[in-house]
Amino acid sequence: MIKCKRCIGGMIVVMSLAMVPLLVACGGNIPIVSEVKVEEGYTDSQIMLIVATERNRYRKVYTDQIWQVKVSDGGMDFREYFLGQIQNFLRELKMMNLLADEQGITLTGQQKEILNQMAHQYYESLSEADLAYTGVEESDVYTMYEAYYRANRLVEELTKEVNLEISDSEAKMIIVQEIKLSDEARAREVYERVLEEGADFAGLARSVSEEDNIEKEVGRSERSKEYEAEVFSLESGQISQVFQDGDQWYIVKCINDYDEEKTLERKQELALQRKERVFRKIYDAFAAEHPIQIQGSLWDEISLMDGAESTTTDFFEKYHDTMEQWGEQVWLH
């Protein structure tokens, strides 16, 4: 499953990629209709279930002060941004389930039973304060887990033919220390000091570099071609010549010319990006031909300050834990 980094600026990643855990490519024709459909969407309690688990996650880290933080020059505060991202998530979840209907994606009896057990366990974990804040019933939990499952299954089905093989060369990650300077003459002066016997590159970098962070993880296609040409040719312990990249001058020492762990992580990241591109192409085409309106007037009434005793945060975590527990043979067939 995808482990999304969760932060203020990453809400859109959480909301969008939470339903794209194992995108794997394109297959089949997508039926097309053009009429606008009005969908019932989700009930207030189902919406509040998602609001609560995400709200509480943010409150735990940032306290309720987060909701007043301005996140745009236009004056949008984090409350408005947060609720907007949840609306986007639910809209996409609904659209994906419509596409799942078109693709004939249904649940087996075993899958329904597991989702029922999951919903029951999660519902039983809710406190009285959680129930009061969300108004949720066990059937609501099941409905949202089922919708979430079908969205994930849709991604699997539509992207199962994609080539996931990422070469070591494409994903290679190295660790370097760099000195960054804006003046060529100064850079060449520093380079002479670097070459002195017993010179401490890291210490010198910290004292003269115009960027505080001197140690970097660098992957292919993350920096310019000029930077890559100089740095990826280095072996561990080697130091580059002075070279120019844009308006800056660099001296770089390679600390590790092949970080195996980081390279594996990069492979997984690149595979996910490849799969997401394939899925989004299909999804966006379907959404353009299937415009929908989701009814509901709850959004203006949601208070993120009420229900302070509600602490549930693990609606999605319980889903992913169960997925891992039962394995792909149950969920993907």
Number of C-alpha atoms within 10 A of each C-alpha: 13 16 11 14 11 14 13 14 11 12 18 19 14 21 22 17 18 19 24 23 20 18 30 23 22 18 12 9 9 14 11 13 11 11 10 11 11 11 15 11 18 18 14 17 18 21 21 22 25 19 20 22 19 22 24 22 17 19 18 11 10 13 12 17 10 15 20 12 13 15 16 10 7 7 9 13 16 19 20 15 18 20 18 14 18 20 17 15 20 23 18 18 22 21 21 24 22 19 22 21 13 12 16 10 16 14 17 11 9 11 17 15 12 16 23 19 14 20 25 16 14 18 20 10 12 16 14 10 15 22 18 13 20 20 15 20 15 14 14 20 23 21 16 21 21 20 17 21 20 24 26 23 25 25 27 21 22 24 22 17 14 17 12 17 10 17 10 14 11 14 21 22 25 24 20 23 21 24 27 23 21 15 13 16 11 12 23 18 11 19 19 9 15 18 12 9 7 8 11 12 20 15 10 14 23 17 12 15 19 14 13 12 13 17 18 13 14 20 19 16 10 10 11 11 12 12 16 17 10 18 25 18 12 20 16 15 11 16 22 17 14 18 18 19 14 10 9 14 19 24 25 24 23 23 20 18 20 18 15 14 10 18 21 16 14 20 21 17 15 17 21 20 13 19 27 21 15 19 23 13 11 20 18 11 12 20 17 12 14 18 14 17 12 15 12 12 9 12 14 8 7 14 10 17 11 9 16 13 13 20 18 20 21 16 20 15 11 16 18 16 13 14 17 12 9 11 11 10 7 12 18 14 11
